[in-house]
Structures are given as structure tokens and as C-alpha cells.
Amino acid sequence: MKVLLIKDVKDLGKKGELKEVKDGYGQNFLIGKGYALLATHEVLKKYESAQRKKAEEDALELANLHTIEKELATLKLTIRRKLGANGSLFGAVTKDEIAHELQEQHHIILDKKSIEIDNPIKMTGDFSILVKLGHGIHATLALNIIGE
């Protein structure tokens, strides 16, 4: 019997592979436990169309990430903060603050977890911030902290 694996099965194969197995093993274990589907023409067609749709969605997501990467490389984010008596900031500029200001000023929505800050930003000046967008795409954001 031919089955289409819908999950990885140890010592048999990976998800998406077509395998020829014995009837009892295929029916009772693989199909019974939800590891595989009987490889009929309809099932194969449905699986192939789902794979094409997923590939199209991935390509669209990559294109969007590259667009965001180019936008981040060209813009400069400015954050205004109050200064203390000695000229340093009250507290540090946080990832959450950077993500919020990026959305407010440039309408780019990023998760604060994707922003990488090596050392806490506790003074005014220009900084370079690494942003991990996903799928191995990294962008650099120019950040300017201005004291009031």
C-alpha cells in the first residue's frame, strides 16, 4: 500500500514523502496514529496544491522582509528623552520604546524581540541598532537620541 507521510516517522521517512509499506503497518499504525494518509489521487493533488500555496506565501513574506530591510537601512529614527542634572538620560532607552517610536514615526511595525541592543542606551547621541527580521534577514537601524 502507498501512503503519504504527513509527519516524520523514524526509520521510515520525512513529512511529504510517498512510501510503499505493508498493508497492516500502513493501515493500523501509520494511518491509525495520524502519521500518514492513504496515497490516493485526490490526497496527492491536495497535498501538492497546499505545498504550492505555502511556497507562494513564503516568497511573499520574504519580499516583504526585504522591503522592510531596505526601509530600515535608509531611515533615521529620532527619540527625544529628558536629561538628568549630569546630562545623562533618566533610565535607558528600551527595545519597546524603539519599536513604539518606529511605529509612530515611520509606520513600521516590528516586534520588540527582533531588536538587538548590545549595551543599554543611557546617553544621547547616534547609535546603530541591529534588527533581526527573520529568515536570516538582518537590518541596521540608525537611532538618534536627543536630550531635552
LOKOLZA-821391 format. One record per atom (N, C-alpha, C, O): residue in one letter; residue number from 1; x, y, z; atom name; chain. Coordinates in steps of 0.2 Angstrom, whole numbers, padded with zeros to 4 digits. Atoms other than C-alpha are relative to their C-alpha. Layout:
{A,NUM,{X,Y,Z},CA,A}
...
//
This chain:
{M,1,{0004,-0006,0000},N,A}
{M,1,{0000,0000,0000},CA,A}
{M,1,{0004,0006,0000},C,A}
{M,1,{0010,0006,0003},O,A}
{K,2,{-0004,-0007,0000},N,A}
{K,2,{0006,0018,-0004},CA,A}
{K,2,{-0003,0005,0005},C,A}
{K,2,{-0009,0005,0005},O,A}
{V,3,{0002,-0005,-0004},N,A}
{V,3,{0005,0031,0009},CA,A}
{V,3,{0004,0006,-0001},C,A}
{V,3,{0010,0006,-0003},O,A}
{L,4,{-0003,-0007,0000},N,A}
{L,4,{0009,0050,0010},CA,A}
{L,4,{0001,0001,0007},C,A}
{L,4,{-0004,0002,0011},O,A}
{L,5,{-0002,-0002,-0007},N,A}
{L,5,{0018,0054,0026},CA,A}
{L,5,{-0002,0007,0002},C,A}
{L,5,{0000,0012,-0002},O,A}
{I,6,{0001,-0007,-0002},N,A}
{I,6,{0011,0069,0035},CA,A}
{I,6,{0004,0002,0006},C,A}
{I,6,{0003,0008,0008},O,A}
{K,7,{-0005,-0001,-0006},N,A}
{K,7,{0023,0068,0050},CA,A}
{K,7,{0006,-0004,-0002},C,A}
{K,7,{0006,-0009,-0005},O,A}
{D,8,{-0006,0004,0000},N,A}
{D,8,{0041,0062,0051},CA,A}
{D,8,{-0001,-0006,0004},C,A}
{D,8,{-0004,-0006,0010},O,A}
{V,9,{0000,0006,-0003},N,A}
{V,9,{0042,0044,0055},CA,A}
{V,9,{0007,-0003,0001},C,A}
{V,9,{0010,-0004,-0005},O,A}
{K,10,{-0007,0003,0000},N,A}
{K,10,{0058,0037,0062},CA,A}
{K,10,{0001,-0007,-0003},C,A}
{K,10,{-0004,-0011,-0003},O,A}
{D,11,{-0002,0006,0004},N,A}
{D,11,{0066,0024,0051},CA,A}
{D,11,{-0004,-0002,-0006},C,A}
{D,11,{-0004,-0007,-0009},O,A}
{L,12,{0004,0001,0006},N,A}
{L,12,{0053,0026,0038},CA,A}
{L,12,{0001,0006,-0005},C,A}
{L,12,{0003,0005,-0011},O,A}
{G,13,{-0001,-0006,0004},N,A}
{G,13,{0054,0044,0031},CA,A}
{G,13,{-0002,0007,0003},C,A}
{G,13,{-0004,0007,0008},O,A}
{K,14,{0001,-0007,-0002},N,A}
{K,14,{0051,0063,0032},CA,A}
{K,14,{-0007,0002,-0003},C,A}
{K,14,{-0010,-0002,-0007},O,A}
{K,15,{0006,-0003,0002},N,A}
{K,15,{0035,0073,0030},CA,A}
{K,15,{0000,0001,-0007},C,A}
{K,15,{0004,0004,-0010},O,A}
{G,16,{0000,-0002,0007},N,A}
{G,16,{0029,0074,0012},CA,A}
{G,16,{0002,-0006,-0005},C,A}
{G,16,{0001,-0005,-0011},O,A}
{E,17,{-0003,0005,0004},N,A}
{E,17,{0037,0058,0006},CA,A}
{E,17,{-0006,-0006,-0001},C,A}
{E,17,{-0010,-0007,0003},O,A}
{L,18,{0005,0005,0002},N,A}
{L,18,{0027,0044,-0003},CA,A}
{L,18,{0004,-0007,0002},C,A}
{L,18,{0010,-0007,0000},O,A}
{K,19,{-0003,0006,-0002},N,A}
{K,19,{0031,0027,0004},CA,A}
{K,19,{-0004,-0006,-0001},C,A}
{K,19,{-0010,-0006,-0001},O,A}
{E,20,{0003,0006,0001},N,A}
{E,20,{0027,0009,0000},CA,A}
{E,20,{0001,-0004,0006},C,A}
{E,20,{0006,-0006,0008},O,A}
{V,21,{-0001,0004,-0006},N,A}
{V,21,{0023,-0001,0016},CA,A}
{V,21,{-0005,-0006,0000},C,A}
{V,21,{-0009,-0006,-0005},O,A}
{K,22,{0005,0006,-0001},N,A}
{K,22,{0014,-0017,0021},CA,A}
{K,22,{-0007,0003,0002},C,A}
{K,22,{-0007,0008,0006},O,A}
{D,23,{0007,-0002,-0001},N,A}
{D,23,{-0005,-0016,0022},CA,A}
{D,23,{-0001,0001,0008},C,A}
{D,23,{-0004,0006,0010},O,A}
{G,24,{0002,0000,-0007},N,A}
{G,24,{-0006,-0019,0041},CA,A}
{G,24,{0004,0006,0003},C,A}
{G,24,{0001,0009,0007},O,A}
{Y,25,{-0004,-0005,-0003},N,A}
{Y,25,{0008,-0007,0046},CA,A}
{Y,25,{-0003,0007,-0002},C,A}
{Y,25,{-0003,0012,0002},O,A}
{G,26,{0002,-0007,0002},N,A}
{G,26,{0001,0007,0035},CA,A}
{G,26,{-0007,0001,0003},C,A}
{G,26,{-0008,0007,0005},O,A}
{Q,27,{0006,-0002,-0002},N,A}
{Q,27,{-0017,0005,0040},CA,A}
{Q,27,{-0001,0000,0007},C,A}
{Q,27,{-0004,0005,0010},O,A}
{N,28,{0000,0000,-0007},N,A}
{N,28,{-0015,0001,0058},CA,A}
{N,28,{0004,0005,0004},C,A}
{N,28,{0002,0008,0009},O,A}
{F,29,{-0005,-0004,-0003},N,A}
{F,29,{0000,0011,0063},CA,A}
{F,29,{0000,0007,-0003},C,A}
{F,29,{-0002,0012,0000},O,A}
{L,30,{-0001,-0007,0003},N,A}
{L,30,{0003,0025,0051},CA,A}
{L,30,{-0006,0004,-0001},C,A}
{L,30,{-0007,0010,0001},O,A}
{I,31,{0007,-0004,0001},N,A}
{I,31,{-0015,0030,0046},CA,A}
{I,31,{-0003,0000,0007},C,A}
{I,31,{-0007,0005,0008},O,A}
{G,32,{0004,0000,-0007},N,A}
{G,32,{-0022,0025,0063},CA,A}
{G,32,{0003,0005,0005},C,A}
{G,32,{-0001,0008,0008},O,A}
{K,33,{-0003,-0005,-0005},N,A}
{K,33,{-0010,0036,0073},CA,A}
{K,33,{0001,0007,-0003},C,A}
{K,33,{0003,0011,0000},O,A}
{G,34,{0000,-0006,0003},N,A}
{G,34,{-0011,0050,0061},CA,A}
{G,34,{0007,0002,-0003},C,A}
{G,34,{0008,0008,-0004},O,A}
{Y,35,{-0006,-0002,0003},N,A}
{Y,35,{0006,0049,0053},CA,A}
{Y,35,{0000,0000,-0007},C,A}
{Y,35,{0005,0003,-0010},O,A}
{A,36,{0000,0000,0008},N,A}
{A,36,{0001,0046,0035},CA,A}
{A,36,{-0008,0000,-0002},C,A}
{A,36,{-0012,-0001,0002},O,A}
{L,37,{0007,0001,0004},N,A}
{L,37,{-0014,0046,0023},CA,A}
{L,37,{0001,-0005,-0006},C,A}
{L,37,{0007,-0005,-0008},O,A}
{L,38,{0000,0004,0006},N,A}
{L,38,{-0018,0034,0010},CA,A}
{L,38,{0001,0004,-0006},C,A}
{L,38,{-0002,0009,-0007},O,A}
{A,39,{-0002,-0004,0006},N,A}
{A,39,{-0010,0040,-0006},CA,A}
{A,39,{-0004,-0001,-0006},C,A}
{A,39,{-0003,-0004,-0011},O,A}
{T,40,{0005,0000,0006},N,A}
{T,40,{-0025,0042,-0017},CA,A}
{T,40,{0002,0006,-0005},C,A}
{T,40,{0005,0011,-0002},O,A}
{H,41,{-0001,-0006,0005},N,A}
{H,41,{-0025,0054,-0032},CA,A}
{H,41,{-0002,0006,0003},C,A}
{H,41,{0001,0011,0002},O,A}
{E,42,{0003,-0007,-0003},N,A}
{E,42,{-0036,0067,-0023},CA,A}
{E,42,{0005,0002,0006},C,A}
{E,42,{0006,0008,0006},O,A}
{V,43,{-0005,-0002,-0006},N,A}
{V,43,{-0024,0067,-0007},CA,A}
{V,43,{0006,0002,-0003},C,A}
{V,43,{0008,0008,0000},O,A}
{L,44,{-0006,-0003,0003},N,A}
{L,44,{-0009,0069,-0018},CA,A}
{L,44,{-0001,0007,-0003},C,A}
{L,44,{0004,0011,-0002},O,A}
{K,45,{0002,-0006,0003},N,A}
{K,45,{-0017,0083,-0028},CA,A}
{K,45,{-0001,0006,0006},C,A}
{K,45,{0002,0011,0005},O,A}
{K,46,{0001,-0005,-0005},N,A}
{K,46,{-0022,0092,-0012},CA,A}
{K,46,{0006,0002,0004},C,A}
{K,46,{0007,0007,0005},O,A}
{Y,47,{-0007,-0001,-0003},N,A}
{Y,47,{-0005,0090,-0004},CA,A}
{Y,47,{0004,0004,-0004},C,A}
{Y,47,{0007,0009,-0002},O,A}
{E,48,{-0005,-0004,0004},N,A}
{E,48,{0004,0097,-0019},CA,A}
{E,48,{-0003,0007,-0001},C,A}
{E,48,{0001,0012,-0001},O,A}
{S,49,{0003,-0007,0000},N,A}
{S,49,{-0008,0112,-0020},CA,A}
{S,49,{0001,0004,0006},C,A}
{S,49,{0003,0010,0006},O,A}
{A,50,{-0002,-0003,-0006},N,A}
{A,50,{-0005,0115,-0002},CA,A}
{A,50,{0007,0002,0001},C,A}
{A,50,{0009,0008,0003},O,A}
{Q,51,{-0007,-0002,0000},N,A}
{Q,51,{0014,0115,-0004},CA,A}
{Q,51,{0001,0006,-0005},C,A}
{Q,51,{0005,0010,-0003},O,A}
{R,52,{-0001,-0006,0004},N,A}
{R,52,{0012,0127,-0019},CA,A}
{R,52,{-0002,0006,0004},C,A}
{R,52,{0001,0012,0003},O,A}
{K,53,{0002,-0006,-0004},N,A}
{K,53,{0002,0139,-0008},CA,A}
{K,53,{0005,0002,0005},C,A}
{K,53,{0006,0008,0006},O,A}
{K,54,{-0005,-0002,-0005},N,A}
{K,54,{0014,0138,0006},CA,A}
{K,54,{0006,0003,-0003},C,A}
{K,54,{0009,0008,0000},O,A}
{A,55,{-0006,-0003,0003},N,A}
{A,55,{0029,0142,-0006},CA,A}
{A,55,{-0002,0007,-0002},C,A}
{A,55,{0003,0011,-0002},O,A}
{E,56,{0002,-0007,0002},N,A}
{E,56,{0019,0157,-0013},CA,A}
{E,56,{0000,0005,0006},C,A}
{E,56,{0003,0010,0006},O,A}
{E,57,{0000,-0004,-0006},N,A}
{E,57,{0016,0163,0005},CA,A}
{E,57,{0007,0002,0002},C,A}
{E,57,{0008,0007,0004},O,A}
{D,58,{-0007,-0001,-0002},N,A}
{D,58,{0034,0161,0009},CA,A}
{D,58,{0004,0005,-0004},C,A}
{D,58,{0008,0009,-0001},O,A}
{A,59,{-0003,-0004,0004},N,A}
{A,59,{0040,0170,-0006},CA,A}
{A,59,{-0003,0007,0001},C,A}
{A,59,{0001,0012,0001},O,A}
{L,60,{0003,-0007,-0002},N,A}
{L,60,{0028,0185,-0002},CA,A}
{L,60,{0003,0002,0006},C,A}
{L,60,{0004,0008,0007},O,A}
{E,61,{-0003,-0002,-0007},N,A}
{E,61,{0034,0185,0016},CA,A}
{E,61,{0007,0003,-0001},C,A}
{E,61,{0009,0008,0002},O,A}
{L,62,{-0007,-0002,0001},N,A}
{L,62,{0052,0186,0010},CA,A}
{L,62,{0001,0007,-0003},C,A}
{L,62,{0005,0011,-0002},O,A}
{A,63,{0000,-0006,0004},N,A}
{A,63,{0049,0200,-0002},CA,A}
{A,63,{-0002,0006,0005},C,A}
{A,63,{0001,0011,0005},O,A}
{N,64,{0002,-0005,-0005},N,A}
{N,64,{0040,0210,0012},CA,A}
{N,64,{0006,0001,0005},C,A}
{N,64,{0007,0007,0007},O,A}
{L,65,{-0006,-0001,-0005},N,A}
{L,65,{0055,0207,0024},CA,A}
{L,65,{0006,0004,-0004},C,A}
{L,65,{0009,0008,0000},O,A}
{H,66,{-0005,-0004,0004},N,A}
{H,66,{0067,0213,0010},CA,A}
{H,66,{-0002,0007,0000},C,A}
{H,66,{0003,0012,0000},O,A}
{T,67,{0002,-0007,0001},N,A}
{T,67,{0057,0229,0008},CA,A}
{T,67,{0001,0003,0007},C,A}
{T,67,{0003,0009,0007},O,A}
{I,68,{-0001,-0003,-0007},N,A}
{I,68,{0057,0232,0027},CA,A}
{I,68,{0007,0001,0001},C,A}
{I,68,{0009,0006,0004},O,A}
{E,69,{-0008,-0001,-0001},N,A}
{E,69,{0076,0229,0027},CA,A}
{E,69,{0002,0006,-0004},C,A}
{E,69,{0006,0010,-0001},O,A}
{K,70,{-0002,-0006,0003},N,A}
{K,70,{0078,0242,0014},CA,A}
{K,70,{-0002,0007,0003},C,A}
{K,70,{0001,0012,0003},O,A}
{E,71,{0003,-0006,-0004},N,A}
{E,71,{0067,0255,0023},CA,A}
{E,71,{0004,0001,0006},C,A}
{E,71,{0006,0007,0007},O,A}
{L,72,{-0004,-0001,-0006},N,A}
{L,72,{0076,0252,0039},CA,A}
{L,72,{0007,0003,-0001},C,A}
{L,72,{0010,0007,0003},O,A}
{A,73,{-0007,-0002,0001},N,A}
{A,73,{0093,0255,0031},CA,A}
{A,73,{0000,0007,-0002},C,A}
{A,73,{0005,0011,-0001},O,A}
{T,74,{0000,-0007,0003},N,A}
{T,74,{0088,0272,0023},CA,A}
{T,74,{-0003,0005,0006},C,A}
{T,74,{-0001,0011,0005},O,A}
{L,75,{0002,-0005,-0004},N,A}
{L,75,{0079,0280,0038},CA,A}
{L,75,{0004,0001,0006},C,A}
{L,75,{0008,-0004,0008},O,A}
{K,76,{-0004,-0002,-0006},N,A}
{K,76,{0085,0288,0054},CA,A}
{K,76,{-0006,0001,0005},C,A}
{K,76,{-0010,0006,0005},O,A}
{L,77,{0005,-0001,-0005},N,A}
{L,77,{0074,0286,0070},CA,A}
{L,77,{0003,0004,0005},C,A}
{L,77,{0008,0004,0008},O,A}
{T,78,{-0001,-0005,-0005},N,A}
{T,78,{0074,0300,0082},CA,A}
{T,78,{-0004,-0001,0006},C,A}
{T,78,{-0010,-0001,0006},O,A}
{I,79,{0004,0001,-0007},N,A}
{I,79,{0069,0298,0101},CA,A}
{I,79,{0002,0006,0004},C,A}
{I,79,{0008,0007,0005},O,A}
{R,80,{-0001,-0005,-0004},N,A}
{R,80,{0068,0313,0112},CA,A}
{R,80,{-0001,-0002,0007},C,A}
{R,80,{-0007,-0005,0009},O,A}
{R,81,{0000,0002,-0007},N,A}
{R,81,{0071,0310,0131},CA,A}
{R,81,{0002,0005,0004},C,A}
{R,81,{0006,0010,0002},O,A}
{K,82,{-0002,-0005,-0005},N,A}
{K,82,{0073,0321,0146},CA,A}
{K,82,{0007,-0002,0003},C,A}
{K,82,{0008,-0008,0004},O,A}
{L,83,{-0007,0001,-0002},N,A}
{L,83,{0090,0323,0153},CA,A}
{L,83,{0000,0001,0008},C,A}
{L,83,{-0004,0005,0010},O,A}
{G,84,{-0001,-0001,-0007},N,A}
{G,84,{0096,0322,0171},CA,A}
{G,84,{0005,0006,0001},C,A}
{G,84,{0007,0009,-0004},O,A}
{A,85,{-0005,-0005,-0002},N,A}
{A,85,{0107,0335,0180},CA,A}
{A,85,{0007,-0001,-0003},C,A}
{A,85,{0010,0004,-0005},O,A}
{N,86,{-0007,0001,0003},N,A}
{N,86,{0123,0327,0174},CA,A}
{N,86,{0000,-0001,-0007},C,A}
{N,86,{0005,-0003,-0010},O,A}
{G,87,{0001,0001,0007},N,A}
{G,87,{0117,0326,0156},CA,A}
{G,87,{-0001,-0007,-0003},C,A}
{G,87,{-0001,-0008,-0009},O,A}
{S,88,{0002,0006,0003},N,A}
{S,88,{0113,0308,0155},CA,A}
{S,88,{-0008,-0001,0001},C,A}
{S,88,{-0011,0003,0004},O,A}
{L,89,{0007,0002,0000},N,A}
{L,89,{0096,0300,0152},CA,A}
{L,89,{-0003,-0003,0007},C,A}
{L,89,{0001,-0006,0010},O,A}
{F,90,{0004,0004,-0005},N,A}
{F,90,{0083,0295,0165},CA,A}
{F,90,{-0001,-0007,-0002},C,A}
{F,90,{-0006,-0007,-0006},O,A}
{G,91,{0001,0006,0002},N,A}
{G,91,{0084,0277,0163},CA,A}
{G,91,{0003,-0002,-0007},C,A}
{G,91,{0006,0003,-0009},O,A}
{A,92,{-0003,0002,0007},N,A}
{A,92,{0089,0268,0147},CA,A}
{A,92,{-0006,0000,-0005},C,A}
{A,92,{-0012,-0001,-0004},O,A}
{V,93,{0004,0000,0006},N,A}
{V,93,{0081,0268,0130},CA,A}
{V,93,{-0001,-0008,-0001},C,A}
{V,93,{0003,-0011,-0002},O,A}
{T,94,{0001,0007,0000},N,A}
{T,94,{0072,0251,0129},CA,A}
{T,94,{-0002,-0002,-0007},C,A}
{T,94,{-0004,0002,-0012},O,A}
{K,95,{0002,0003,0007},N,A}
{K,95,{0068,0239,0114},CA,A}
{K,95,{-0008,0002,-0001},C,A}
{K,95,{-0009,0004,-0007},O,A}
{D,96,{0007,-0002,0001},N,A}
{D,96,{0049,0243,0117},CA,A}
{D,96,{-0001,0007,-0002},C,A}
{D,96,{-0005,0008,-0006},O,A}
{E,97,{0000,-0007,0002},N,A}
{E,97,{0052,0261,0116},CA,A}
{E,97,{0002,0001,-0008},C,A}
{E,97,{-0001,0005,-0011},O,A}
{I,98,{-0002,0000,0007},N,A}
{I,98,{0061,0259,0099},CA,A}
{I,98,{-0005,-0002,-0004},C,A}
{I,98,{-0006,0001,-0009},O,A}
{A,99,{0005,0003,0004},N,A}
{A,99,{0048,0248,0092},CA,A}
{A,99,{-0006,0005,0000},C,A}
{A,99,{-0009,0006,-0006},O,A}
{H,100,{0006,-0004,-0001},N,A}
{H,100,{0034,0260,0098},CA,A}
{H,100,{0002,0007,-0005},C,A}
{H,100,{-0003,0009,-0008},O,A}
{E,101,{-0002,-0006,0004},N,A}
{E,101,{0043,0276,0090},CA,A}
{E,101,{0001,-0002,-0007},C,A}
{E,101,{-0001,0002,-0011},O,A}
{L,102,{-0001,0002,0007},N,A}
{L,102,{0047,0266,0074},CA,A}
{L,102,{-0007,0000,-0003},C,A}
{L,102,{-0008,0002,-0009},O,A}
{Q,103,{0007,0000,0002},N,A}
{Q,103,{0028,0263,0073},CA,A}
{Q,103,{-0003,0007,-0001},C,A}
{Q,103,{-0007,0008,-0006},O,A}
{E,104,{0003,-0007,0000},N,A}
{E,104,{0023,0281,0077},CA,A}
{E,104,{0003,0004,-0005},C,A}
{E,104,{-0001,0007,-0009},O,A}
{Q,105,{-0003,-0005,0005},N,A}
{Q,105,{0036,0290,0066},CA,A}
{Q,105,{0000,-0003,-0007},C,A}
{Q,105,{-0001,0001,-0012},O,A}
{H,106,{-0001,0003,0007},N,A}
{H,106,{0038,0278,0051},CA,A}
{H,106,{-0005,-0005,-0002},C,A}
{H,106,{-0005,-0008,-0007},O,A}
{H,107,{0005,0005,0001},N,A}
{H,107,{0023,0266,0052},CA,A}
{H,107,{0002,-0007,-0002},C,A}
{H,107,{0000,-0010,-0006},O,A}
{I,108,{-0003,0006,0000},N,A}
{I,108,{0034,0251,0053},CA,A}
{I,108,{-0001,-0004,0006},C,A}
{I,108,{0001,-0002,0011},O,A}
{I,109,{0001,0003,-0006},N,A}
{I,109,{0028,0238,0065},CA,A}
{I,109,{0005,-0006,0000},C,A}
{I,109,{0005,-0010,-0004},O,A}
{L,110,{-0005,0005,-0001},N,A}
{L,110,{0041,0227,0072},CA,A}
{L,110,{-0001,-0003,0007},C,A}
{L,110,{-0003,0001,0012},O,A}
{D,111,{0001,0003,-0006},N,A}
{D,111,{0041,0215,0087},CA,A}
{D,111,{0006,0002,0004},C,A}
{D,111,{0012,0002,0001},O,A}
{K,112,{-0005,-0002,-0004},N,A}
{K,112,{0052,0221,0101},CA,A}
{K,112,{0006,-0005,0001},C,A}
{K,112,{0011,-0003,0002},O,A}
{K,113,{-0004,0006,-0001},N,A}
{K,113,{0060,0204,0102},CA,A}
{K,113,{0005,0000,-0006},C,A}
{K,113,{0010,-0003,-0005},O,A}
{S,114,{-0005,0000,0006},N,A}
{S,114,{0068,0207,0085},CA,A}
{S,114,{0005,0005,0000},C,A}
{S,114,{0010,0005,-0004},O,A}
{I,115,{-0005,-0005,0000},N,A}
{I,115,{0078,0222,0090},CA,A}
{I,115,{0005,-0002,0005},C,A}
{I,115,{0004,-0004,0011},O,A}
{E,116,{-0006,0002,-0004},N,A}
{E,116,{0095,0219,0097},CA,A}
{E,116,{0004,0006,0002},C,A}
{E,116,{0006,0010,-0002},O,A}
{I,117,{-0004,-0006,-0003},N,A}
{I,117,{0104,0231,0109},CA,A}
{I,117,{0005,-0003,0004},C,A}
{I,117,{0004,-0007,0009},O,A}
{D,118,{-0005,0003,-0004},N,A}
{D,118,{0121,0226,0115},CA,A}
{D,118,{0001,0003,0007},C,A}
{D,118,{0001,-0001,0011},O,A}
{N,119,{-0001,-0003,-0007},N,A}
{N,119,{0123,0238,0129},CA,A}
{N,119,{-0006,0005,0001},C,A}
{N,119,{-0008,0008,-0004},O,A}
{P,120,{0006,-0005,-0001},N,A}
{P,120,{0109,0249,0137},CA,A}
{P,120,{0002,0007,-0002},C,A}
{P,120,{0008,0009,-0001},O,A}
{I,121,{-0001,-0007,0003},N,A}
{I,121,{0107,0266,0129},CA,A}
{I,121,{-0002,0005,0005},C,A}
{I,121,{-0008,0006,0007},O,A}
{K,122,{0001,-0004,-0005},N,A}
{K,122,{0109,0278,0143},CA,A}
{K,122,{0003,0007,-0001},C,A}
{K,122,{0003,0011,0004},O,A}
{M,123,{-0002,-0007,0002},N,A}
{M,123,{0116,0294,0134},CA,A}
{M,123,{-0002,0002,-0007},C,A}
{M,123,{-0005,-0002,-0011},O,A}
{T,124,{0002,-0003,0006},N,A}
{T,124,{0112,0305,0120},CA,A}
{T,124,{0005,-0002,-0006},C,A}
{T,124,{0011,-0003,-0004},O,A}
{G,125,{-0005,0001,0005},N,A}
{G,125,{0120,0303,0103},CA,A}
{G,125,{-0003,-0005,-0006},C,A}
{G,125,{-0009,-0006,-0006},O,A}
{D,126,{0002,0004,0006},N,A}
{D,126,{0119,0292,0087},CA,A}
{D,126,{0002,-0007,0001},C,A}
{D,126,{0008,-0009,0004},O,A}
{F,127,{-0001,0007,-0001},N,A}
{F,127,{0118,0273,0088},CA,A}
{F,127,{-0002,-0004,-0006},C,A}
{F,127,{-0007,-0002,-0010},O,A}
{S,128,{0002,0005,0006},N,A}
{S,128,{0117,0258,0076},CA,A}
{S,128,{-0003,-0006,0004},C,A}
{S,128,{0000,-0009,0008},O,A}
{I,129,{0004,0006,-0003},N,A}
{I,129,{0104,0245,0081},CA,A}
{I,129,{-0001,-0005,-0005},C,A}
{I,129,{-0003,-0004,-0011},O,A}
{L,130,{0001,0005,0004},N,A}
{L,130,{0103,0228,0074},CA,A}
{L,130,{-0007,-0003,0001},C,A}
{L,130,{-0009,-0004,0006},O,A}
{V,131,{0007,0003,0000},N,A}
{V,131,{0086,0221,0069},CA,A}
{V,131,{0000,-0006,-0004},C,A}
{V,131,{0001,-0007,-0010},O,A}
{K,132,{0000,0007,0004},N,A}
{K,132,{0083,0203,0065},CA,A}
{K,132,{-0007,-0001,-0002},C,A}
{K,132,{-0012,-0002,0002},O,A}
{L,133,{0007,0000,0003},N,A}
{L,133,{0068,0202,0054},CA,A}
{L,133,{-0003,-0007,-0001},C,A}
{L,133,{-0009,-0008,-0002},O,A}
{G,134,{0002,0007,0001},N,A}
{G,134,{0068,0183,0052},CA,A}
{G,134,{0002,-0003,-0007},C,A}
{G,134,{0004,0001,-0011},O,A}
{H,135,{-0003,0004,0006},N,A}
{H,135,{0073,0170,0038},CA,A}
{H,135,{0007,0002,-0001},C,A}
{H,135,{0009,0002,-0007},O,A}
{G,136,{-0007,-0002,0001},N,A}
{G,136,{0091,0176,0041},CA,A}
{G,136,{0001,0007,-0003},C,A}
{G,136,{0006,0008,-0005},O,A}
{I,137,{0000,-0007,0002},N,A}
{I,137,{0087,0194,0036},CA,A}
{I,137,{0002,0004,0006},C,A}
{I,137,{-0002,0005,0010},O,A}
{H,138,{-0002,-0005,-0006},N,A}
{H,138,{0096,0207,0047},CA,A}
{H,138,{0000,0007,-0003},C,A}
{H,138,{0002,0008,-0009},O,A}
{A,139,{0000,-0007,0002},N,A}
{A,139,{0094,0226,0045},CA,A}
{A,139,{0004,0004,0006},C,A}
{A,139,{0004,0002,0011},O,A}
{T,140,{-0003,-0004,-0004},N,A}
{T,140,{0103,0240,0053},CA,A}
{T,140,{-0004,0007,0001},C,A}
{T,140,{-0005,0010,-0005},O,A}
{L,141,{0004,-0006,-0002},N,A}
{L,141,{0093,0255,0061},CA,A}
{L,141,{0004,0005,0003},C,A}
{L,141,{0008,0004,0008},O,A}
{A,142,{-0004,-0006,-0002},N,A}
{A,142,{0101,0272,0063},CA,A}
{A,142,{-0005,0003,0006},C,A}
{A,142,{-0010,0005,0004},O,A}
{L,143,{0004,-0003,-0005},N,A}
{L,143,{0095,0279,0080},CA,A}
{L,143,{0004,0006,0003},C,A}
{L,143,{0010,0006,0004},O,A}
{N,144,{-0002,-0006,-0002},N,A}
{N,144,{0097,0296,0086},CA,A}
{N,144,{-0003,0002,0007},C,A}
{N,144,{-0010,0003,0007},O,A}
{I,145,{0003,-0001,-0007},N,A}
{I,145,{0094,0300,0105},CA,A}
{I,145,{0002,0008,0001},C,A}
{I,145,{0007,0010,0001},O,A}
{I,146,{-0001,-0007,-0001},N,A}
{I,146,{0091,0319,0108},CA,A}
{I,146,{-0003,0001,0007},C,A}
{I,146,{-0008,-0001,0009},O,A}
{G,147,{0002,-0002,-0007},N,A}
{G,147,{0090,0326,0126},CA,A}
{G,147,{-0004,0006,0000},C,A}
{G,147,{-0003,0011,-0004},O,A}
{E,148,{0004,-0006,0000},N,A}
{E,148,{0078,0339,0131},CA,A}
{E,148,{0001,0003,0007},C,A}
{E,148,{-0002,0009,0008},O,A}
//
